[in-house]
Amino acid sequence: MSARTKLATALAAAALACTAAPALAGGIPDAKYEGRIAGDPSTYIGHGIKRAKGKRFLTKLYAVVPFTCRGSAYVDWIPMRIKGRIPVRENGKFAATRKAVGVAVPGHVKMRVKLRGRLAKGGRTQGRIEANGRILSEARAGTLAECYSGMHDWRARRGADVDPFPPDRR
């Protein structure tokens, strides 16, 4: 391979890497409530709150949560959309298990997410999140890898401006 071909390949790979992060970020819309998992600046939790027939619901749930997969030694952060809405009880508490799909690659990520918490005063929400499921592994010739996030505490605030993909992960 000539030096010119190597240079062109390297420039193409760099351009692809630079354009991939904004494309992924475009997959997560700006949420009314945004926050992070406690102690981890590389994560993201975003949601809205809607009222219908006198009841409140968490809606438009998005999360970027760290996962480890069976047979793998590294941690990966996977952006996902949690399907459905979660009812909020009269006392402000909520708990549910929902399906989640990957934001950038919907067919490649199939998760089950347990989310519970409460609405706090001052436009805040807080709770715990846990996810497990299967991720299509390109490294293992398209096989499904079993992955688990562990239980994480999270907090979100109304009107917060949290970047789902911080600069250190782009």
C-alpha positions in Angstrom: 0.0 0.0 0.0 1.4 3.4 -1.0 1.9 6.3 1.4 -0.7 8.2 -0.5 -3.3 5.4 0.0 -2.4 5.1 3.7 -2.8 8.9 4.2 -6.2 8.9 2.4 -7.4 5.9 4.5 -6.3 7.6 7.7 -8.0 10.9 6.8 -11.3 9.1 5.8 -11.3 7.2 9.2 -10.7 10.5 11.1 -13.5 12.2 9.2 -15.9 9.3 9.9 -15.0 9.4 13.6 -15.6 13.2 13.7 -19.0 12.9 12.0 -20.2 9.9 14.0 -20.4 11.7 17.5 -22.8 14.5 16.3 -24.9 11.9 14.5 -25.3 9.9 17.7 -26.0 13.1 19.7 -28.7 14.0 17.3 -30.5 10.7 18.2 -31.1 11.9 21.8 -33.5 14.9 21.9 -33.2 17.6 24.5 -35.2 16.6 27.6 -37.0 18.8 30.1 -35.2 16.9 33.0 -31.6 16.0 32.5 -29.0 14.6 34.8 -26.3 11.9 35.3 -25.6 8.8 37.3 -24.0 9.8 40.6 -20.2 10.1 40.2 -20.0 9.3 36.5 -19.7 12.3 34.2 -19.9 10.1 31.1 -23.5 9.1 31.7 -26.9 10.7 30.9 -30.5 10.4 32.0 -33.2 12.5 30.3 -37.0 12.5 30.5 -40.1 14.6 30.5 -43.2 14.6 32.7 -46.7 14.7 31.2 -50.1 15.0 32.8 -53.1 13.0 31.4 -56.5 12.7 33.1 -55.1 14.1 36.3 -52.2 11.6 36.5 -48.5 12.2 35.9 -46.2 10.1 33.8 -42.4 10.0 33.0 -42.1 10.2 29.2 -39.5 10.4 26.5 -36.9 8.5 28.6 -33.3 8.3 27.3 -30.2 7.0 29.0 -26.5 6.5 28.4 -25.5 3.9 30.9 -22.2 2.0 31.4 -22.3 -1.7 30.6 -20.0 -4.6 30.9 -20.6 -7.7 28.8 -19.9 -11.4 29.5 -16.5 -12.3 28.0 -15.4 -8.7 27.8 -13.0 -6.8 30.0 -14.0 -3.3 29.0 -16.9 -1.0 29.8 -19.0 0.6 27.1 -21.6 3.4 27.3 -24.7 2.7 25.2 -27.3 5.3 24.3 -30.8 3.9 24.6 -34.4 4.9 24.4 -36.6 3.4 27.1 -40.0 2.5 25.6 -43.3 3.6 27.0 -44.2 5.9 29.9 -43.9 5.3 33.6 -46.8 6.3 35.9 -46.1 8.4 38.9 -48.0 7.6 42.1 -49.8 10.3 44.2 -46.8 10.4 46.6 -44.4 11.2 43.7 -42.8 7.7 43.5 -42.4 5.6 40.4 -41.2 2.2 39.5 -41.3 0.1 36.3 -39.5 -2.3 34.1 -39.5 -1.4 30.4 -37.9 -2.5 27.2 -35.1 -0.3 25.7 -33.5 -0.1 22.3 -30.3 1.5 21.1 -30.6 5.1 19.8 -28.0 4.9 17.0 -28.5 1.1 16.2 -32.0 0.1 17.3 -31.8 -3.5 16.1 -28.4 -4.1 17.8 -29.4 -3.3 21.4 -32.3 -5.0 23.2 -32.4 -4.3 26.9 -34.7 -4.5 29.9 -34.5 -1.5 32.1 -35.6 -1.3 35.8 -36.2 2.3 36.8 -37.5 3.5 40.1 -37.4 6.8 42.0 -39.3 9.8 43.0 -40.1 13.4 42.0 -38.4 15.7 44.5 -39.1 19.3 45.3 -37.6 22.1 43.3 -38.0 20.4 39.8 -35.7 17.5 40.6 -36.1 13.7 40.1 -33.9 11.0 41.5 -33.8 7.2 41.6 -32.0 4.1 40.6 -31.5 2.5 37.2 -30.5 -1.0 36.2 -30.3 -2.5 32.7 -29.5 -5.9 31.3 -30.0 -7.6 27.9 -28.3 -8.4 24.7 -26.1 -6.3 22.4 -25.1 -7.4 18.9 -21.3 -7.7 18.9 -19.6 -6.9 15.6 -16.3 -8.0 17.2 -17.7 -11.5 17.6 -19.0 -11.9 14.1 -22.5 -10.7 14.8 -23.3 -12.8 17.9 -25.3 -11.5 20.8 -23.4 -10.6 24.0 -25.1 -10.7 27.4 -24.5 -7.3 29.1 -25.4 -5.8 32.5 -25.1 -2.3 33.8 -25.4 -2.9 37.6 -27.6 -0.7 39.8 -26.9 3.0 39.6 -28.2 6.0 41.5 -29.1 9.0 39.3 -30.4 12.5 39.7 -31.9 14.9 37.2 -33.0 18.5 37.3 -35.6 20.5 35.2 -34.0 22.9 32.8 -30.5 21.4 33.3 -28.3 21.4 30.1 -26.4 18.1 30.2 -24.5 16.8 27.2 -25.4 13.1 26.5 -22.0 12.7 24.8 -19.3 14.7 26.7 -16.2 15.8 24.8 -14.0 13.2 26.4 -16.1 10.4 24.8 -16.5 11.8 21.3 
